[in-house]
Amino acid sequence: MISLLKECEGFQWDEGNSDKNWIKHKVSRLECEELFFNLPLIIREDTKHSHREIRFYTLGRTDSSRFLFVSFTIRDQLIRVISARDMTIKERKKYEKRLKKYSNFQR
C-alpha cells in the first residue's frame, strides 16, 4: 500500500477538516504530514467509508513519536487528510507489533 503514496506530490487541505482535527483532537497539519514520512506506516483501504471516493487510513507516528490514526483520500496526486486523532489502545498495539518487526528488520 505504501506504493500508493509514491505518486503523490504533496498535501491538499480542506480548512474545515484541518480546523476540526485541531479543535477536536489537538492534531496539527504538520503532525498529519509528518506521519507520512516516518516508517513504519500501516496503510489500509477504508472500505466502510469509501462511498463517494476511495478512502484510506494509516497508523503511524510523528517526529515527536505521537501515535496517530489518519484517514485520507488521494485527489490529483495530493494526499487529502479527512480526519486525524490519537490511536486507540487496540490500534497502538497493532502498530507497536509492526514497529517491533520493522526495528528487528533494520538491524
Secondary structure, 3 states (H helix, E strand, C coil): CHHHHHHCCEEECCHHHHHHHHHHHCCCHHHHHHHCCCCCCEEEECHHHCCCCCEEEEEEECCCCCEEEEEEEEECCEEEEEEEEECCHHHHHHHHHHHHHHHHHHC
